[in-house]
Amino acid sequence: MINSNIDALGVIFPNSYDTLVPELVTERLMGSIPFASRYRLIDFVLSSMVNCGIDNISVVVRKNYHSLLDHLGSGREWDLTRKNGGLNIVPPFAENVVKIYNGRVEALANILAFLRGQKEKYVVMSDANIAMNFDFGDMIQKHIKSGADVTIAYTEEVLPEGAIASQNYSENLYYTLDIEDGFVKEINVCSKETGIQNFSMNIYVMEREFLIQEITKATVRGHVHFDLDVLIPQMDKLKIAAYKQEGYVARISDMKAYFDENMKLLNNDNLDALFSNPVYTKIRDDNPTRYIQGAKVKNVMAADGCIIEGEVENSVLFRGVKIGKGAKVKNCVLMQDTVIEDNASVEYVISDKKVHVTEGKKLKGTDTFPVFIAKRQTV
């Protein structure tokens, strides 16, 4: 699975931007949100790290992490079950007192002793709110070649409405970059600029000793956020390189974006771009999807274990979804073990896991406002 060893360790923050999708994180965190019919969002960044040879990865959790623990387990599916390195899930604690972190500085302060004890020269940090196939190896090589203190990954895109509309300034900070000759000249906080922007992916590469030094100083000063409190005040001192992500990116910034990004994967070009390299996930042993006589299916992504007797069009079905006889499903994202009974009709609906829509019921949202049904609810 791992192509080659690389002199870097990974740190993932799966709780970042939880509040952008409150409906989906009542019992889970951003990194464990189901995506693309059989995956969780964390699978993409975790698989990207593994594919480039990073085999020492820490997942620093904040809250609602039980579903993530169940999903990741020992890390076997990612070949991270190891005596040295491997997968390390860090619960929210400090050495002497229990403390749930607010920003990346506080999270890293909790694992400073761990960081000091590692052997890798570089650290790669990432959130888990973006589904992508990312070449961390290329980013690390370009970071080394540039001689920069820090390298930040970015995309060129229009700022998503969900990020701009968020009112929780303390938790949902986002950054745009002013770039000149491959280096960051300015980091803008929560910009409202229109048009194409250099939108930070919150993915960073730097030397481990440099990170330890900066987090130690920031902790003493009571700082919270890495970009806002560590990088921006030192723009005149630090050499910060920019790394452009050219591949496919699905960024989850609100419920509408979650729906849209799932639906985009019904386009084969987008699907091929996202899965340009292997993406690993927890295995659920199940039968292939069954299409019962009389079923009508058009433009559907269906995971294993589904049973379809009715009509399904332009929809993403997760594992174990059941569509009854005479039921109609159109433009929907139905998570694991959702049941749509006979003659029910759902359109522009997002159902969480184990939702039950009873016989003959009709639910209809719109493309701009899909209806959401919470986990284990019966309609």
Secondary structure as GFF3:
##gff-version 3
##sequence-region A 1 379
A	DSSP	beta_strand	8	13	.	.	.	ID=ss1
A	DSSP	three_ten_helix	18	20	.	.	.	ID=ss2
A	DSSP	three_ten_helix	22	24	.	.	.	ID=ss3
A	DSSP	three_ten_helix	30	32	.	.	.	ID=ss4
A	DSSP	beta_strand	34	35	.	.	.	ID=ss5
A	DSSP	beta_strand	39	40	.	.	.	ID=ss6
A	DSSP	alpha_helix	41	51	.	.	.	ID=ss7
A	DSSP	beta_strand	56	60	.	.	.	ID=ss8
A	DSSP	alpha_helix	66	72	.	.	.	ID=ss9
A	DSSP	three_ten_helix	76	78	.	.	.	ID=ss10
A	DSSP	beta_strand	86	90	.	.	.	ID=ss11
A	DSSP	alpha_helix	104	109	.	.	.	ID=ss12
A	DSSP	alpha_helix	112	116	.	.	.	ID=ss13
A	DSSP	beta_strand	122	127	.	.	.	ID=ss14
A	DSSP	beta_strand	130	132	.	.	.	ID=ss15
A	DSSP	alpha_helix	136	146	.	.	.	ID=ss16
A	DSSP	beta_strand	150	158	.	.	.	ID=ss17
A	DSSP	alpha_helix	161	165	.	.	.	ID=ss18
A	DSSP	beta_strand	175	180	.	.	.	ID=ss19
A	DSSP	beta_strand	183	189	.	.	.	ID=ss20
A	DSSP	beta_strand	196	207	.	.	.	ID=ss21
A	DSSP	alpha_helix	208	220	.	.	.	ID=ss22
A	DSSP	pi_helix	226	231	.	.	.	ID=ss23
A	DSSP	three_ten_helix	232	234	.	.	.	ID=ss24
A	DSSP	beta_strand	240	244	.	.	.	ID=ss25
A	DSSP	beta_strand	249	251	.	.	.	ID=ss26
A	DSSP	alpha_helix	255	264	.	.	.	ID=ss27
A	DSSP	alpha_helix	268	274	.	.	.	ID=ss28
A	DSSP	beta_strand	290	291	.	.	.	ID=ss29
A	DSSP	beta_strand	296	302	.	.	.	ID=ss30
A	DSSP	beta_strand	307	308	.	.	.	ID=ss31
A	DSSP	beta_strand	311	317	.	.	.	ID=ss32
A	DSSP	beta_strand	322	323	.	.	.	ID=ss33
A	DSSP	beta_strand	328	330	.	.	.	ID=ss34
A	DSSP	beta_strand	333	334	.	.	.	ID=ss35
A	DSSP	beta_strand	339	340	.	.	.	ID=ss36
A	DSSP	beta_strand	345	347	.	.	.	ID=ss37
A	DSSP	beta_strand	349	351	.	.	.	ID=ss38
A	DSSP	beta_strand	356	357	.	.	.	ID=ss39
A	DSSP	beta_strand	362	364	.	.	.	ID=ss40
A	DSSP	beta_strand	371	373	.	.	.	ID=ss41
###
